[in-house]
């Protein structure tokens, strides 16, 4: 079955350009502002939207995304309201792919079968669950694929060829290459090494490769775009949310515009790089 993610990357390949994948946290800083931010992303230049599922123990995330999750949880965000956010976005946008990203615990507590049914109904296209390795595919990956959702895996600089084969076995949609070792927002990737790593992954799969972790502005986005099918930006965007808030962590009139403005800047960097169009 062809998904919105598949169609988007096929479109990008035909157009000969790299995509921009933007990550924001559901419910940050409050449900209404979060929805307004998500609605603003496609017009600002986002090709794929990743939405974080808030969790109390986000072990792979750096301080910016940890803080975003806590703000969302303090504002009352739940799995049900995260799915409602996607449904509200989908009511006005039937084309932009939406990926939920986070950890298995909130999905497990919600109930896997119920989660997959509700996610599909809400308009979710794919999942990134960072703490479920390939050895646990029966827990969520295989049921998600059966439900028509892409299951997107992470590869890292320490993923050797043998491990990469296991990572790619049930991956669909795209591969998310984590360009640095460590937590989100911790360092800047080196474009030459990233391009070589992407080329190695591409020798093992026909799936697009999206590169994330450490991209903060248009120049760094453009540098990564030269060697990837998509650039992922998260920490810089949630930091834009934080820096726009008032002293009580409440949204201000500048919040949505601050995020959309950075997305537009990043999109200009990504789109300045032309790639060979698919035949």
C-alpha positions in Angstrom: 0.0 0.0 0.0 1.3 3.5 -0.9 1.2 5.9 2.0 1.4 9.7 2.1 5.1 9.3 3.1 5.8 7.2 0.0 4.0 9.7 -2.2 5.8 12.7 -0.7 9.3 11.2 -1.2 8.4 10.2 -4.8 7.3 13.8 -5.4 10.6 15.1 -4.0 12.6 12.7 -6.2 10.7 13.8 -9.3 11.3 17.5 -8.4 15.0 16.8 -7.8 15.1 18.3 -4.3 15.6 17.3 -0.7 12.7 17.3 1.8 12.4 19.1 5.1 11.0 17.1 8.0 10.0 19.2 11.0 9.6 18.0 14.6 7.4 19.7 17.2 6.0 18.4 20.5 2.3 17.7 20.7 0.7 20.1 23.3 3.6 22.4 23.6 3.1 24.9 25.1 -0.7 24.3 25.2 -3.1 22.4 23.0 -4.5 25.3 21.0 -1.1 26.8 20.2 0.4 23.4 19.4 -2.4 22.9 16.8 -1.8 26.4 15.4 2.0 25.6 15.0 1.3 22.3 13.3 -1.1 23.9 10.9 1.5 26.6 10.0 4.2 24.1 9.1 3.3 23.1 5.6 2.9 26.6 4.3 6.2 27.5 5.9 8.0 24.8 3.9 7.7 21.5 5.9 7.3 18.4 3.7 6.8 15.9 6.5 5.7 16.7 10.0 6.9 14.7 13.0 4.9 15.2 16.2 6.4 14.2 19.5 4.3 12.1 21.9 5.1 13.6 25.3 6.7 11.2 27.8 8.1 11.7 31.3 11.4 9.8 30.6 12.6 10.7 27.1 16.1 9.1 27.3 17.3 9.9 23.8 16.3 13.6 23.9 18.3 16.6 24.8 17.3 19.4 27.2 15.2 21.3 24.6 12.9 18.4 23.7 12.8 17.2 27.3 11.6 20.6 28.3 9.0 20.7 25.5 7.6 17.3 26.6 7.3 18.5 30.2 5.6 21.7 29.2 3.1 19.7 27.2 2.5 17.2 30.1 2.0 20.1 32.5 -0.6 21.6 30.1 -2.5 18.3 30.2 -1.4 16.6 27.0 -2.2 12.9 26.7 -2.1 10.3 24.0 -5.8 10.9 23.3 -5.2 14.6 22.8 -2.2 14.0 20.7 -4.3 11.8 18.3 -7.0 14.5 18.4 -4.3 17.1 17.4 -3.5 15.0 14.3 -7.2 14.6 13.5 -7.7 18.4 13.8 -4.8 19.0 11.5 -5.9 16.4 9.0 -9.3 18.0 8.7 -7.7 20.8 6.8 -4.7 19.1 5.2 -5.1 15.7 3.5 -1.7 15.6 1.9 1.1 16.4 4.3 2.5 13.2 5.9 2.4 13.0 9.7 4.7 10.8 11.8 4.3 10.3 15.5 7.7 10.0 17.3 8.5 9.0 20.8 8.7 6.1 23.2 6.8 2.8 23.6 5.5 3.3 27.1 2.7 5.7 26.3 1.6 3.5 23.4 1.7 0.4 25.6 -0.4 2.0 28.3 -2.9 3.3 25.7 -3.1 -0.3 24.3 -1.4 -1.2 21.0 -4.4 -2.4 19.1 -6.5 0.6 20.2 -3.6 3.0 19.5 -3.0 1.7 15.9 -6.8 1.9 15.1 -7.1 5.4 16.5 -3.9 6.6 14.9 -4.9 5.4 11.5 -8.4 7.0 12.0 -6.8 10.3 13.0 -4.6 10.4 9.9 -1.3 9.3 11.2 1.0 8.0 8.4 4.0 6.6 10.3 5.7 5.9 13.6 9.1 6.4 15.0 9.5 4.6 18.4 13.1 5.0 19.5 13.2 2.4 22.2 11.9 -0.6 20.3 14.7 -2.5 18.6 14.2 -4.9 15.7 14.2 -7.8 18.1 10.9 -6.5 19.4 9.1 -6.1 16.0 6.2 -8.3 17.1 5.3 -5.7 19.8 4.4 -2.8 17.5 6.3 -2.8 14.2 4.6 -5.7 12.6 1.1 -4.8 13.8 1.7 -1.2 12.6 2.7 -2.3 9.2 -0.4 -4.6 9.0 -2.5 -1.5 10.0 -1.1 0.4 7.0 1.3 2.6 8.9 5.0 3.1 8.0 7.4 2.1 10.7 10.5 4.2 10.5 13.8 3.0 12.0 16.8 4.9 13.2 20.4 4.2 12.1 23.3 5.8 13.8 27.1 6.3 13.2 27.7 3.1 15.2 25.3 0.9 13.2 27.6 -1.4 11.3 26.6 -3.3 8.1 25.5 -6.4 10.0 23.3 -4.5 12.3 22.0 -2.3 9.5 20.5 -5.4 7.8 18.4 -6.0 11.0 17.4 -2.4 11.3 16.2 -2.3 7.7 14.3 -5.6 7.7 10.8 -4.1 8.5 11.5 -0.4 8.0 9.3 1.5 5.6 8.6 5.1 4.6 12.2 6.3 5.1 15.3 5.6 7.2 16.1 8.2 9.9 19.9 8.6 10.1 21.0 10.0 13.4 24.0 12.0 12.3 25.8 12.2 15.7 26.2 10.0 18.7 24.4 11.2 21.8 21.2 13.1 22.5 19.2 15.4 20.4 20.6 19.0 20.0 24.0 18.0 21.4 26.3 18.8 18.5 26.6 19.7 14.8 26.9 17.0 12.2 29.9 17.0 9.8 28.4 17.0 6.2 31.1 14.9 4.6 30.8 12.1 7.1 27.0 12.3 6.8 27.0 12.0 3.0 29.3 9.0 3.3 27.0 7.4 5.9 23.9 8.0 3.8 25.7 6.5 0.7 26.5 3.4 2.8 22.9 3.0 3.9 21.6 3.5 0.4 23.7 0.5 -0.7 21.5 -1.6 1.5 18.0 -0.1 0.8 16.0 1.8 -1.8 14.3 3.8 0.9 14.9 7.5 1.2 17.3 8.5 4.0 16.4 11.5 6.2 19.2 13.0 8.4 18.6 14.6 11.7 20.2 15.7 15.0 22.2 19.0 15.1 20.7 20.9 12.2 19.9 24.4 13.4 19.8 26.9 10.5 19.6 27.3 6.7 23.4 26.8 6.1 23.6 23.6 8.1 20.3 22.4 6.5 21.7 23.1 3.0 25.0 21.3 3.8 23.2 18.1 4.9 20.7 18.4 2.0 23.5 17.8 -0.5 23.9 14.2 0.7 20.4 13.2 1.9 16.8 12.8 0.7 15.5 14.8 3.7 16.7 17.0 6.5 15.1 16.6 10.0 15.0 19.5 12.4 13.6 19.3 15.9 15.5 20.8 18.8 15.9 24.2 17.0 12.2 24.4 16.5 11.1 23.5 20.1 13.8 26.0 21.3 12.0 28.6 19.2 8.8 27.8 21.0 10.5 28.1 24.4 12.2 31.4 23.6 8.9 32.9 22.5 7.0 32.1 25.7 6.4 34.5 28.6 7.8 34.1 32.1 5.1 31.5 33.0 5.8 29.4 29.9 2.6 30.6 28.2 2.3 31.3 24.5 2.7 34.8 23.3 1.5 36.4 20.0 5.0 35.7 18.7 5.0 31.9 19.3 3.5 30.5 16.1 5.3 33.1 13.9 8.7 32.3 15.5 8.4 28.6 14.6 7.1 29.2 11.1 9.8 31.8 10.5 12.5 29.3 11.3 10.9 26.6 9.2 10.8 29.0 6.2 14.5 29.8 6.8 15.3 26.1 6.9 13.2 25.3 3.9 15.1 28.0 1.9 18.4 26.3 2.8 17.2 22.8 1.9 15.6 24.0 -1.4 18.7 25.8 -2.5 20.3 22.4 -3.1 19.3 20.7 -6.4 19.5 17.0 -6.8 19.2 14.8 -9.8 15.6 14.3 -10.6 14.2 10.8 -10.9 13.3 9.6 -14.3 
